[in-house]
Amino acid sequence: MGSRRTAGPLLLVALLAVGPSACLPLFVPPVPADQLRPAPAWRVAGDAALAPVVGADGALEGLRLSLRFDEVPESAWVAVQWFGPVGRERASDARWVEPADAGRAWTWDAPDDLVLEPGTWRAVLSVGDRLLRQFEAELPAD
């Protein structure tokens, strides 16, 4: 009589152990090797920065964006837009960049005629309609 009472729970445990495994696929589909490599993308090095340019006398002379591309997947125009503390675009510039330029140091200086006001300045780096990076620098009040 004791064996009939234990047969029911044992059968239930066996069904619970085997049942869920019946829902698993019996094979893993292969992943094509070309999908394992990430697609080429524009990559800006981590040491890129926007900084004020200060003269020997300590006076503010301008703004400079310094960067290096770790990866350049295609030849294209790279644009920089300069935004003042109020938030509107103050100036822009663009340069042609080739895949061979990967690893090369680049500097963009804000235009000389740009009036630099105290506050947070931004430089936005883009390729076509793709935003690559945004940089900020704080210019102190005199």
C-alpha positions in Angstrom: 0.0 0.0 0.0 2.9 2.4 0.7 4.3 1.9 -2.8 1.0 3.1 -4.4 1.1 6.3 -2.4 4.7 7.1 -3.4 4.2 6.2 -7.1 1.9 9.2 -7.7 4.3 11.9 -6.5 7.2 10.1 -8.2 5.3 10.1 -11.5 4.5 13.8 -11.1 8.2 14.7 -10.4 9.2 12.7 -13.5 6.7 14.6 -15.7 7.9 17.9 -14.3 11.5 17.1 -15.0 11.0 15.8 -18.5 8.0 18.0 -19.6 9.8 21.4 -19.9 12.7 19.9 -21.8 10.3 18.8 -24.5 9.8 22.5 -25.4 13.5 23.2 -26.0 14.9 23.0 -29.5 17.0 20.0 -30.2 19.7 22.0 -32.1 21.3 25.4 -32.0 21.2 27.1 -35.4 24.6 28.2 -36.6 25.4 31.9 -36.6 27.0 33.1 -39.8 30.6 34.2 -39.2 30.1 37.6 -40.9 27.4 38.5 -38.3 29.9 38.0 -35.4 32.0 41.0 -36.4 30.5 44.4 -35.5 29.7 46.7 -38.4 32.3 49.5 -39.1 31.4 52.7 -37.3 32.8 56.1 -36.7 34.6 56.0 -33.4 36.1 59.0 -31.6 38.9 58.3 -29.1 38.1 58.7 -25.4 40.7 61.5 -24.9 38.9 63.9 -27.2 38.1 67.3 -25.5 36.8 70.8 -26.0 39.0 73.3 -24.0 39.6 77.0 -23.8 42.8 78.3 -25.4 44.6 80.6 -23.0 47.4 82.9 -24.1 50.7 83.5 -22.3 49.2 86.5 -20.6 46.4 84.4 -19.2 43.8 85.9 -21.5 41.2 83.7 -23.2 42.0 83.5 -26.9 39.5 80.9 -28.2 38.1 77.4 -28.0 39.8 74.3 -29.4 38.3 70.9 -30.1 41.0 68.2 -30.1 40.2 64.6 -31.1 41.4 61.5 -32.8 39.3 59.0 -34.7 39.9 55.4 -33.7 37.9 54.2 -36.6 36.9 55.8 -39.9 34.6 53.4 -41.9 34.2 55.6 -45.0 35.3 58.9 -46.6 33.0 61.7 -45.6 32.6 65.3 -44.5 32.9 65.6 -40.7 31.1 68.7 -39.4 31.6 70.7 -36.2 28.9 73.1 -35.0 29.8 75.6 -32.2 27.0 76.4 -29.8 27.1 79.3 -27.3 25.8 79.5 -23.8 22.3 80.6 -25.0 22.0 77.4 -27.0 21.9 78.6 -30.6 24.5 77.7 -33.2 27.2 80.3 -33.5 29.5 78.8 -36.2 30.3 75.7 -38.1 33.1 74.0 -40.0 33.6 70.8 -41.9 36.6 68.7 -43.1 36.9 65.8 -45.4 38.1 62.7 -43.6 39.4 59.5 -45.2 39.7 55.9 -43.7 43.5 56.5 -43.7 43.0 59.3 -41.2 42.2 56.9 -38.4 44.6 57.5 -35.6 45.5 61.0 -36.8 45.2 63.9 -34.3 42.7 66.6 -35.4 42.2 70.1 -33.9 39.3 72.4 -34.7 39.6 76.0 -33.5 36.5 78.1 -33.1 36.5 81.0 -35.7 38.6 84.0 -34.6 35.6 86.3 -35.1 33.4 84.3 -32.7 32.6 86.4 -29.6 33.2 84.1 -26.6 30.8 84.8 -23.8 31.1 83.3 -20.3 29.1 80.1 -19.8 28.9 76.6 -21.2 30.0 76.2 -24.8 29.3 73.1 -26.9 30.9 71.6 -30.0 28.8 69.0 -31.8 30.6 66.6 -34.1 28.6 64.8 -36.8 28.9 62.9 -40.1 25.9 63.5 -42.4 22.8 63.1 -40.2 24.7 61.0 -37.6 25.7 62.6 -34.3 29.2 61.4 -33.3 29.8 63.2 -30.1 29.0 66.4 -28.1 31.7 68.2 -26.1 31.3 70.9 -23.5 33.6 73.5 -22.0 32.9 76.1 -19.3 34.2 79.6 -19.9 34.4 81.6 -16.7 33.3 85.2 -16.3 36.2 87.7 -16.2 
